[in-house]
Structures are given as structure tokens and as C-alpha cells.
Amino acid sequence: MNPFSMTVLIVLIVAVAKVMSRRYQSLGQQQDRTVQSADAIRAQDEIRQLKDRVAVLERVVTDNHGSLGLDREIERLRDR
């Protein structure tokens, strides 16, 4: 094997190795995006649930009639 063909073969091997390496990296990144998408969906669902809970708490706190009754109930329990 002459030096020219050996050089061409080495360059070809390095080029193929780089292409394969990039391909495997892109496949790994694609799987990470899928996992992140699932995590994002789960996080959005949790945020929606928390917003619903906060809305209920705001309603309970701002309801004057309920809060007055709650105050009376607390005072009645304290008096015992």
C-alpha cells in the first residue's frame, strides 16, 4: 500500500467516524427533547392544578359572609 492511498484511507475513516458521531449525538438530543416535552406537559398540568387551588383559596378568603362565620366559629372555639 503506497503512502497516498494510506492517507486517503485514513481521511476517509476519520470522516466516516465524525459523521457517525454526529448522527448518534443528534439521536440522543432528539430523545432528550421528547423527555423534555413530557416534562413540560406534566409541569403545565401541575401549574394548572395549582392555579385552581389558588382560585379556590382566594374565593374562600374574599368571601365576606363565609369569613365572618369562620371568625365567629374560631372565637366560639377559643371561648371553650
Secondary structure, 3 states (H helix, E strand, C coil): CCHHHHHHHHHHHHHHHHHHHHHHHHHHHHHHHHHHHHHHHHHHHHHHHHHHHHHHHHHHHHCHHHHHHHHHHHHHHHHC
